[in-house]
Amino acid sequence: MIRNNCRLACASALGALMFAGIASAQTLQTTARNAYILDLSTNTVLLSKQAETPMPPASMSKLMTIYMVFDRLKRGSLSLDDKFLVSRKAWKKGGSKMFVKVGDRVPVSDLLRGIIIQSGNDACIVVAEALGGSEEAFAEMMTKRAKEIGLTDSKFANATGWPHPDHRMSARDLAILSKRLVQDFPELYRMFSEKTFTYSKIKQSNRNPLLYRDVGADGLKTGHTEAAGYGLTASAQRGDRRIVVVVNGLDSVRQRSRESLRLMEWAFRSFKPVAMFDKGETVTEADIWLGNAPKVPLIIDRDLKLTLPRNASDKMKVTVRMKTPVPAPVKLGQKLGTLVVQVPGAPDREYPLTAGADVGQLGFVGRIGAAIKNVIWGSS
């Protein structure tokens, strides 16, 4: 009879995947009230502190305003050469400004740089009124779109990040939004790395402190209000690795600059990506019961690359969980097992394993012969 026992099977192919010295990613302390570090190359969270708590994001929420414009540009319903009318409301808005003038028609390309580089509240309102009819309506559009792209802790009351009790984002949401900006709009994203922009003969510098340090930074946005403290959502790339750091609730411009630099350097220095399997690669094999082949390869349906701490003291364990033997017939792509990656200090990671080939069932005579062998010798 078939042995219907669930076991952990460690194939020889997994033997080489034992790593010494896997430390917890949460060992670093930060003075930021909220912090989140994400390795985009493997979608691995390296640090999380109050990261899912909705917080006042200040001007970092302008990233969502920018996303709304980028999205329309990509879909072709908007052009960088299109011009938006400046209202009196936009012109009067306080805080950081691009210095647009009432009645002017400003190209979208300039408005984007006014938001990204100069953090212009006036530019945000010009965009909001052009795309939403009013800033309030545009904020509702922002909230709806945010939910559609996976921002679960975000709600917008305006386009600027101006203090409002209902205007909130989490550090995690800011990292997810950064990922979308980087991956969905690679050409437009380059604007974030520009260090200066001049409009109305007024030259302003990008407030992102990491752009002026040799860390590979190329974005994204600072923020500051009394309630929020000082914050930064930053991204940097070195080789094929990209790190996003989000911090908020810091006490000063200087502390924001130092802490964001320290965290970015730590993320690149303390972790490394490890390529484990290529998509379609055979991880192990499963025994077949009453099939026209004795085994079937189990393959992984994705490239598996993990970011792991460089300095390790424990062991990472990689195993396969499956029921064996598998009764025939088996269809190509049928889920037969689970690859389990266990790293001390982190949740287990599980990945499905599927049949790499069809396996037919033995004919009547073959099944009778197999049954007789099983009675005489027992199943293996």
BELWO-V297304 format. One record per residue. N is the residue number from 1. RES is the residue in one small letter. PHI is phi in whole degrees, -180 to 180 (* if undefined). PSI is psi in whole degrees, -180 to 180 (999 if undefined). Layout:
BEGIN
n=<N/N>
res=<RES/RES>
phi=<PHI/PHI>
psi=<PSI/PSI>
END
This chain:
BEGIN
n=<1/2/3/4/5/6/7/8/9/10/11/12/13/14/15/16/17/18/19/20/21/22/23/24/25/26/27/28/29/30/31/32/33/34/35/36/37/38/39/40/41/42/43/44/45/46/47/48/49/50/51/52/53/54/55/56/57/58/59/60/61/62/63/64/65/66/67/68/69/70/71/72/73/74/75/76/77/78/79/80/81/82/83/84/85/86/87/88/89/90/91/92/93/94/95/96/97/98/99/100/101/102/103/104/105/106/107/108/109/110/111/112/113/114/115/116/117/118/119/120/121/122/123/124/125/126/127/128/129/130/131/132/133/134/135/136/137/138/139/140/141/142/143/144/145/146/147/148/149/150/151/152/153/154/155/156/157/158/159/160/161/162/163/164/165/166/167/168/169/170/171/172/173/174/175/176/177/178/179/180/181/182/183/184/185/186/187/188/189/190/191/192/193/194/195/196/197/198/199/200/201/202/203/204/205/206/207/208/209/210/211/212/213/214/215/216/217/218/219/220/221/222/223/224/225/226/227/228/229/230/231/232/233/234/235/236/237/238/239/240/241/242/243/244/245/246/247/248/249/250/251/252/253/254/255/256/257/258/259/260/261/262/263/264/265/266/267/268/269/270/271/272/273/274/275/276/277/278/279/280/281/282/283/284/285/286/287/288/289/290/291/292/293/294/295/296/297/298/299/300/301/302/303/304/305/306/307/308/309/310/311/312/313/314/315/316/317/318/319/320/321/322/323/324/325/326/327/328/329/330/331/332/333/334/335/336/337/338/339/340/341/342/343/344/345/346/347/348/349/350/351/352/353/354/355/356/357/358/359/360/361/362/363/364/365/366/367/368/369/370/371/372/373/374/375/376/377/378/379/380>
res=<m/i/r/n/n/c/r/l/a/c/a/s/a/l/g/a/l/m/f/a/g/i/a/s/a/q/t/l/q/t/t/a/r/n/a/y/i/l/d/l/s/t/n/t/v/l/l/s/k/q/a/e/t/p/m/p/p/a/s/m/s/k/l/m/t/i/y/m/v/f/d/r/l/k/r/g/s/l/s/l/d/d/k/f/l/v/s/r/k/a/w/k/k/g/g/s/k/m/f/v/k/v/g/d/r/v/p/v/s/d/l/l/r/g/i/i/i/q/s/g/n/d/a/c/i/v/v/a/e/a/l/g/g/s/e/e/a/f/a/e/m/m/t/k/r/a/k/e/i/g/l/t/d/s/k/f/a/n/a/t/g/w/p/h/p/d/h/r/m/s/a/r/d/l/a/i/l/s/k/r/l/v/q/d/f/p/e/l/y/r/m/f/s/e/k/t/f/t/y/s/k/i/k/q/s/n/r/n/p/l/l/y/r/d/v/g/a/d/g/l/k/t/g/h/t/e/a/a/g/y/g/l/t/a/s/a/q/r/g/d/r/r/i/v/v/v/v/n/g/l/d/s/v/r/q/r/s/r/e/s/l/r/l/m/e/w/a/f/r/s/f/k/p/v/a/m/f/d/k/g/e/t/v/t/e/a/d/i/w/l/g/n/a/p/k/v/p/l/i/i/d/r/d/l/k/l/t/l/p/r/n/a/s/d/k/m/k/v/t/v/r/m/k/t/p/v/p/a/p/v/k/l/g/q/k/l/g/t/l/v/v/q/v/p/g/a/p/d/r/e/y/p/l/t/a/g/a/d/v/g/q/l/g/f/v/g/r/i/g/a/a/i/k/n/v/i/w/g/s/s>
phi=<*/-74/-83/-97/-99/-90/-134/-96/-108/-104/-79/-64/-63/-93/-60/-79/-103/-91/-113/-92/82/-95/-99/-66/-76/-100/-81/-82/-101/-138/-80/-67/-69/-128/-151/-156/-125/-128/-91/-69/-66/-129/57/-104/-82/-98/-155/-146/-136/48/-80/-106/-86/-60/-139/-71/-88/52/-71/-63/-72/-62/-59/-73/-61/-63/-58/-61/-73/-55/-61/-70/-63/-65/-78/87/-87/-149/-123/-63/-88/-60/-120/-113/-79/-91/-89/-66/-60/-63/-63/-79/-59/-83/77/-66/-137/-91/70/-77/-117/-56/88/-71/-112/-110/-60/-58/-60/-71/-63/-62/-68/-64/-82/-69/-90/-97/56/-70/-65/-62/-65/-62/-70/-58/-64/-61/-69/-72/-93/-115/91/-153/-65/-64/-66/-65/-62/-64/-62/-61/-63/-64/-66/-58/-63/-66/-101/97/-89/-91/-121/-122/-147/-116/-112/-157/-98/-109/92/-58/-53/-159/-62/-99/-100/-143/-143/-102/-62/-63/-62/-64/-69/-63/-63/-61/-59/-65/-63/-68/-85/-84/-135/-60/-73/-69/-58/-60/-59/-65/-90/-72/-92/-141/-151/-114/-141/54/64/-112/-94/-127/-102/-63/-82/-69/-67/-76/-66/-103/-119/-85/-125/86/-70/-141/172/-132/-154/-92/-157/-161/-142/-61/-73/-81/78/-99/-136/-153/-111/-128/-135/-141/-128/-134/63/-97/-102/-130/-114/-113/-117/-122/-133/-153/83/-85/-91/-159/-60/-65/-65/-60/-64/-68/-71/-65/-65/-61/-69/-65/-63/-61/-63/-74/-79/-91/-129/-145/-79/-123/-81/-107/-142/-92/-57/87/-76/-77/-91/-161/-127/-114/-69/-113/-104/60/-113/-83/-140/-75/-143/-135/-71/-104/-116/-100/-96/-154/-70/-113/-134/-117/-96/-128/-61/-72/-92/-126/-130/-105/-121/-89/-115/-120/-135/-118/-106/-159/-94/-145/-75/-94/-71/-77/-82/-123/-101/-54/90/-69/-72/-125/-165/-138/-85/-115/-111/-113/-120/-55/86/-139/-63/-61/-109/-124/-136/-70/-117/-124/-66/-91/-162/-78/-131/-82/-87/-62/-69/-57/-65/-63/-67/-63/-61/-66/-66/-64/-61/-67/-66/-75/-105/82/-82/-98>
psi=<160/136/110/45/137/126/165/115/122/107/161/-29/-19/-10/-33/0/24/122/135/146/46/109/160/141/-8/21/-18/139/150/147/-9/143/-38/136/148/130/128/129/106/-24/-27/4/41/130/122/-27/140/120/113/40/-21/12/121/133/161/115/-7/-140/-10/-24/-11/-19/-33/-37/-44/-43/-42/-38/-48/-42/-43/-36/-43/-39/-10/6/1/149/151/-23/-11/149/138/142/138/122/168/-36/-45/-44/-37/-17/135/-167/-157/141/152/-19/49/162/144/133/-14/153/117/131/147/-37/-40/-40/-40/-45/-32/-32/-48/-48/-45/-7/38/116/-37/-41/-38/-42/-38/-46/-46/-44/-33/-39/-26/-10/-36/161/-37/-45/-38/-38/-38/-40/-40/-45/-43/-46/-37/-44/-37/-29/12/14/103/-13/31/138/134/137/-12/179/-4/-24/9/140/129/136/-23/4/105/147/159/160/-38/-44/-38/-36/-42/-43/-41/-43/-44/-41/-41/-48/-33/-26/63/-35/-47/-31/-25/-22/-31/-21/-5/132/-23/156/136/127/139/37/18/116/128/151/151/132/-7/110/-25/-17/-20/11/153/70/2/13/142/18/173/-69/138/170/149/127/169/-41/-37/-28/-161/131/163/134/115/151/141/149/135/115/-128/11/137/129/137/128/129/125/149/160/21/165/-18/167/-41/-44/-39/-45/-46/-45/-41/-39/-45/-44/-39/-45/-41/-43/-42/-38/-37/-10/158/146/140/117/124/-52/148/153/130/-2/144/124/-43/-173/152/139/146/138/122/41/165/7/144/-23/163/136/142/123/159/143/16/161/130/109/126/148/122/153/142/-45/116/154/-23/-165/141/136/129/119/168/129/123/162/135/144/163/126/136/155/159/136/143/129/-4/132/124/-13/-178/129/126/123/119/118/121/134/3/154/149/143/133/139/133/145/135/162/132/3/160/142/119/166/145/153/179/-46/-42/-40/-39/-45/-42/-38/-40/-44/-38/-38/-43/-48/-16/156/152/999>
END
